[in-house]
Amino acid sequence: MDTIREKVVSCLSNVGIEVESDDINLLSYLQDSLVFVSFVVELEEVFQIEFDDTSFVDETFSDMDSICNIINVLLKA
């Protein structure tokens, strides 16, 4: 799971979001639709996954644990 977390942090950094701790409220950083879409595309490319429509709820992208969990589920699918 740490590898997933490190890659997510890297993806956030690539779209201009620097994460200093795991308890960061990512929703406040992802309010800009261009940043959000860029982040999702970055995740899909890095992990070779595709988010389905049901993934796009606030709970999925609210914090690091939620994002890492959904990626882990998609990787196992």
Contacts in CASP RR format, 6 or more apart in sequence:
PFRMAT RR
TARGET T0000
AUTHOR 0000-0000-0000
METHOD contacts of the structure
MODEL  1
MDTIREKVVSCLSNVGIEVESDDINLLSYLQDSLVFVSFVVELEEVFQIE
FDDTSFVDETFSDMDSICNIINVLLKA
1 68 0 8 1.000
1 72 0 8 1.000
4 47 0 8 1.000
4 68 0 8 1.000
4 71 0 8 1.000
4 72 0 8 1.000
4 75 0 8 1.000
5 22 0 8 1.000
5 64 0 8 1.000
5 68 0 8 1.000
7 46 0 8 1.000
7 47 0 8 1.000
8 43 0 8 1.000
8 64 0 8 1.000
8 67 0 8 1.000
8 68 0 8 1.000
8 71 0 8 1.000
9 19 0 8 1.000
9 64 0 8 1.000
10 46 0 8 1.000
11 39 0 8 1.000
11 42 0 8 1.000
11 43 0 8 1.000
11 46 0 8 1.000
12 18 0 8 1.000
12 19 0 8 1.000
12 26 0 8 1.000
12 29 0 8 1.000
12 39 0 8 1.000
13 19 0 8 1.000
14 42 0 8 1.000
15 35 0 8 1.000
15 38 0 8 1.000
15 39 0 8 1.000
15 42 0 8 1.000
16 35 0 8 1.000
17 26 0 8 1.000
17 29 0 8 1.000
17 30 0 8 1.000
17 35 0 8 1.000
17 39 0 8 1.000
19 64 0 8 1.000
22 63 0 8 1.000
22 64 0 8 1.000
22 65 0 8 1.000
23 63 0 8 1.000
24 63 0 8 1.000
24 64 0 8 1.000
25 62 0 8 1.000
25 63 0 8 1.000
26 61 0 8 1.000
26 62 0 8 1.000
26 63 0 8 1.000
26 64 0 8 1.000
26 67 0 8 1.000
27 58 0 8 1.000
27 61 0 8 1.000
27 62 0 8 1.000
29 35 0 8 1.000
30 36 0 8 1.000
30 39 0 8 1.000
30 61 0 8 1.000
36 61 0 8 1.000
40 51 0 8 1.000
43 49 0 8 1.000
43 51 0 8 1.000
43 67 0 8 1.000
43 71 0 8 1.000
44 50 0 8 1.000
44 51 0 8 1.000
47 71 0 8 1.000
47 74 0 8 1.000
47 75 0 8 1.000
49 71 0 8 1.000
49 74 0 8 1.000
49 75 0 8 1.000
50 74 0 8 1.000
51 70 0 8 1.000
51 74 0 8 1.000
55 70 0 8 1.000
59 66 0 8 1.000
60 66 0 8 1.000
60 67 0 8 1.000
60 70 0 8 1.000
61 67 0 8 1.000
END
